[in-house]
Amino acid sequence: MLRHFPSSDIAYVHKQRDYIIAAITFFCVAFALVNDADATLAEQKVLGGCAWIFLLCFLHGESKEIRVQVGIAICFATVGEHFASPFMGGYTYRFHNVPAYVPPGHGMVYLTAVALARSGLFLKYARKIATLVVLTCGLWSLWGISGLGQGDAVGAMLFCVFLIYLFKGKSPLVYLAAFFITTWLEIIGTAVGTWQWAAIDPVLGWTQGNPPSGVSAWYCWVDSVAMGGSAPVMQGLKNIKQWLKSVKIRKNAYQGASDE
């Protein structure tokens, strides 16, 4: 069940870059969400511009594969945001929109999950971190269906989905890291009123916490799509590049024959 977890008997390298990315993202998430609690639409756009700048700076030192994954994560998550929030009403932002900082924010969140997953800390203590996450999220989910609070049947269901990702997926450390950054942003965002989850899920009709306890499962879905989609996207880009190159060669050959 833990076959995709790394061995703890190896002296892993701690790369400072991974921790810097995570630290800056955790800070930026808190800063943006707290300031958006009473921001105007214009100020939301400024926050969005700043988020894009941070993201592009982060990506400057990443591989082409990671850049493609981040691009896929942004596209997929942004489409999901528009569907789940303005269209379905699963959760609602202050202006009933998708704030400008959300798309680049998803890119920063995904990159943070990747950076933490490859860090020496997560590689060395993967099993202990997994135990902490499962116990924490499990107790949170039990509290949600205990009847003591608002009720959170959706969160319990999502927790089960998260467990499947964690123990069956090929990138468990990415999902563990996603739990920390997404729990951080969800707790802050809902606490300050940047967005609010519907008490009853509009699709299932089940009770839903604010936020749902297993909400990180949604981000695991984004992560898995990004990682799974990177190879075909990169191959497609390579094929397009080769096609454009062949077209250029034929064009040059045609022009050369015409000159003769």
C-alpha positions as CSV (number, residue, x, y, z in Angstrom):
1,M,0.0,0.0,0.0
2,L,3.0,2.3,0.6
3,R,4.9,1.1,-2.5
4,H,5.1,4.7,-3.9
5,F,6.5,6.1,-0.7
6,P,10.3,6.8,-0.6
7,S,12.6,4.9,1.7
8,S,13.5,6.7,4.9
9,D,17.0,5.1,5.1
10,I,18.5,7.5,2.6
11,A,20.3,10.8,3.3
12,Y,18.2,13.1,1.2
13,V,19.4,16.5,0.1
14,H,17.7,19.6,1.4
15,K,17.5,22.2,-1.4
16,Q,16.9,25.7,-0.2
17,R,14.8,26.6,-3.2
18,D,12.1,24.1,-2.3
19,Y,11.6,25.6,1.1
20,I,11.7,29.2,-0.2
21,I,9.0,28.5,-2.7
22,A,6.8,27.0,0.1
23,A,7.5,29.7,2.6
24,I,6.7,32.5,0.1
25,T,3.6,30.8,-1.1
26,F,2.2,30.3,2.4
27,F,2.9,33.9,3.2
28,C,1.4,35.2,-0.1
29,V,-1.7,33.1,0.3
30,A,-2.4,34.6,3.8
31,F,-1.5,38.1,2.6
32,A,-3.8,38.0,-0.4
33,L,-6.8,36.4,1.3
34,V,-6.7,38.6,4.3
35,N,-6.4,41.7,2.1
36,D,-9.1,40.5,-0.2
37,A,-11.6,40.3,2.7
38,D,-12.4,44.0,2.1
39,A,-10.7,44.7,-1.2
40,T,-12.3,46.2,-4.3
41,L,-12.4,44.6,-7.7
42,A,-9.5,46.8,-8.8
43,E,-7.5,45.8,-5.8
44,Q,-8.2,42.1,-6.6
45,K,-6.6,42.7,-10.0
46,V,-3.5,44.2,-8.4
47,L,-3.3,41.1,-6.2
48,G,-3.7,39.0,-9.3
49,G,-0.9,40.8,-11.1
50,C,1.4,40.4,-8.1
51,A,0.6,36.6,-8.0
52,W,1.5,36.3,-11.7
53,I,4.9,38.0,-11.0
54,F,5.7,35.7,-8.1
55,L,4.7,32.6,-10.1
56,L,6.7,33.6,-13.2
57,C,9.8,34.2,-11.0
58,F,9.3,30.7,-9.4
59,L,9.0,29.0,-12.8
60,H,12.2,30.6,-14.1
61,G,14.2,28.0,-12.2
62,E,12.0,25.0,-13.0
63,S,12.2,22.4,-15.7
64,K,10.1,22.4,-18.9
65,E,8.0,19.5,-17.5
66,I,7.2,21.4,-14.3
67,R,6.3,24.5,-16.3
68,V,3.9,22.5,-18.4
69,Q,2.4,20.9,-15.3
70,V,1.8,24.3,-13.8
71,G,0.2,25.5,-17.0
72,I,-2.2,22.5,-17.0
73,A,-3.0,23.0,-13.4
74,I,-3.9,26.6,-13.9
75,C,-6.1,25.9,-16.9
76,F,-7.9,22.9,-15.3
77,A,-8.4,24.6,-11.9
78,T,-9.6,27.8,-13.4
79,V,-12.2,26.1,-15.5
80,G,-13.2,24.1,-12.4
81,E,-13.5,27.3,-10.4
82,H,-15.9,28.9,-12.8
83,F,-18.0,25.7,-12.9
84,A,-18.0,25.0,-9.2
85,S,-18.5,28.6,-7.9
86,P,-20.4,31.0,-10.2
87,F,-22.2,28.3,-12.2
88,M,-23.0,25.6,-9.5
89,G,-22.7,27.7,-6.3
90,G,-20.8,25.1,-4.4
91,Y,-18.9,28.0,-2.8
92,T,-19.2,31.8,-3.4
93,Y,-16.6,34.5,-3.5
94,R,-17.5,38.0,-2.2
95,F,-18.2,39.4,-5.6
96,H,-19.7,36.2,-7.0
97,N,-16.8,36.0,-9.4
98,V,-13.4,34.2,-9.6
99,P,-10.9,36.7,-8.3
100,A,-8.0,37.7,-10.5
101,Y,-5.4,36.1,-8.2
102,V,-7.0,32.7,-8.2
103,P,-5.6,31.3,-11.5
104,P,-1.9,32.2,-10.7
105,G,-2.7,31.2,-7.1
106,H,-3.5,27.7,-8.3
107,G,-0.2,27.7,-10.1
108,M,1.7,28.7,-6.9
109,V,-0.2,26.1,-4.9
110,Y,0.6,23.3,-7.3
111,L,4.2,24.3,-7.5
112,T,4.4,24.4,-3.7
113,A,3.0,20.9,-3.5
114,V,5.7,19.7,-6.0
115,A,8.5,21.6,-4.2
116,L,7.6,20.2,-0.8
117,A,7.1,16.7,-2.2
118,R,10.7,16.7,-3.5
119,S,12.2,18.3,-0.5
120,G,14.5,16.4,1.8
121,L,12.0,16.9,4.7
122,F,9.1,15.2,3.0
123,L,11.3,12.5,1.4
124,K,12.9,11.6,4.8
125,Y,9.7,11.7,6.9
126,A,7.1,10.7,4.3
127,R,5.4,8.0,6.4
128,K,5.3,10.1,9.6
129,I,3.9,13.0,7.7
130,A,1.3,10.7,6.1
131,T,0.3,9.4,9.6
132,L,-0.1,13.0,10.9
133,V,-2.2,14.0,7.8
134,V,-4.5,11.0,8.0
135,L,-5.1,11.3,11.7
136,T,-5.7,15.1,11.5
137,C,-8.0,15.0,8.5
138,G,-9.7,11.8,9.8
139,L,-10.6,13.4,13.1
140,W,-11.7,16.5,11.2
141,S,-14.0,14.4,9.1
142,L,-15.4,12.5,12.0
143,W,-16.2,15.8,13.8
144,G,-18.0,17.0,10.6
145,I,-20.4,14.0,10.6
146,S,-20.8,13.8,14.4
147,G,-23.6,16.3,14.5
148,L,-21.6,18.7,16.8
149,G,-21.1,21.2,14.1
150,Q,-22.7,22.4,10.8
151,G,-22.5,18.9,9.3
152,D,-20.0,17.8,6.7
153,A,-21.0,14.7,4.8
154,V,-19.2,16.0,1.7
155,G,-16.0,16.5,3.6
156,A,-16.1,12.8,4.9
157,M,-16.6,11.6,1.3
158,L,-13.7,13.8,0.1
159,F,-11.5,12.4,2.9
160,C,-12.1,8.9,1.6
161,V,-11.2,10.1,-1.9
162,F,-8.0,11.7,-0.5
163,L,-7.1,8.4,1.1
164,I,-7.4,6.6,-2.3
165,Y,-5.1,9.2,-3.9
166,L,-2.6,9.0,-1.0
167,F,-2.3,5.2,-0.9
168,K,-3.0,4.2,-4.5
169,G,-1.7,7.2,-6.4
170,K,1.9,7.4,-7.8
171,S,2.7,10.8,-6.2
172,P,1.6,10.5,-2.6
173,L,4.1,13.2,-1.4
174,V,2.5,15.7,-3.7
175,Y,-0.9,14.9,-2.3
176,L,0.4,15.2,1.3
177,A,2.0,18.6,0.5
178,A,-1.3,19.6,-1.2
179,F,-3.1,18.9,2.1
180,F,-1.0,21.4,4.0
181,I,-1.1,24.3,1.6
182,T,-4.8,23.8,0.7
183,T,-5.9,23.4,4.3
184,W,-4.0,26.6,5.1
185,L,-5.7,28.6,2.3
186,E,-9.1,27.2,2.9
187,I,-9.1,27.9,6.6
188,I,-7.9,31.5,6.1
189,G,-10.1,32.2,3.1
190,T,-13.3,31.0,4.9
191,A,-12.3,32.6,8.2
192,V,-11.9,36.1,6.8
193,G,-14.9,35.8,4.5
194,T,-13.1,35.8,1.2
195,W,-15.4,32.9,0.1
196,Q,-18.0,30.7,1.7
197,W,-19.0,27.1,1.0
198,A,-22.7,26.3,0.6
199,A,-24.1,24.5,3.7
200,I,-25.8,22.0,1.3
201,D,-23.8,20.8,-1.7
202,P,-25.8,21.7,-4.8
203,V,-25.0,18.5,-6.6
204,L,-25.2,15.8,-4.0
205,G,-27.6,17.5,-1.6
206,W,-25.4,16.6,1.3
207,T,-24.2,18.7,4.2
208,Q,-21.0,20.6,3.6
209,G,-18.5,22.2,6.0
210,N,-17.0,25.7,5.5
211,P,-14.6,24.4,4.4
212,P,-15.2,20.7,3.9
213,S,-12.7,18.6,5.9
214,G,-11.4,16.6,2.9
215,V,-11.3,19.6,0.5
216,S,-7.7,18.8,-0.4
217,A,-9.0,15.9,-2.5
218,W,-10.2,18.4,-5.1
219,Y,-6.6,19.7,-5.3
220,C,-5.3,16.2,-5.6
221,W,-7.5,15.9,-8.7
222,V,-5.9,19.0,-10.1
223,D,-2.4,17.7,-9.3
224,S,-3.1,14.3,-10.9
225,V,-4.4,15.9,-14.1
226,A,-1.4,18.2,-14.2
227,M,1.1,15.3,-13.8
228,G,-0.8,13.0,-16.1
229,G,-1.3,15.5,-18.8
230,S,2.2,16.9,-19.0
231,A,3.6,14.1,-21.1
232,P,1.0,14.2,-23.9
233,V,1.0,18.0,-23.9
234,M,4.8,18.1,-24.2
235,Q,4.7,15.5,-27.0
236,G,2.0,17.5,-28.8
237,L,4.2,20.7,-28.5
238,K,7.1,18.7,-29.8
239,N,5.1,17.4,-32.8
240,I,3.9,21.0,-33.6
241,K,7.5,22.3,-33.4
242,Q,8.7,19.5,-35.8
243,W,5.8,20.2,-38.1
244,L,6.6,23.9,-38.2
245,K,10.3,23.1,-38.8
246,S,9.4,20.8,-41.7
247,V,7.1,23.5,-43.2
248,K,10.0,26.0,-43.0
249,I,12.3,23.5,-44.7
250,R,9.9,22.8,-47.6
251,K,9.3,26.6,-48.0
252,N,13.0,27.3,-48.2
253,A,13.5,24.4,-50.6
254,Y,10.6,25.8,-52.8
255,Q,12.1,29.3,-52.7
256,G,15.5,27.9,-53.6
257,A,14.1,26.0,-56.6
258,S,12.2,29.1,-57.8
259,D,15.4,31.2,-57.6
260,E,17.2,28.8,-59.9
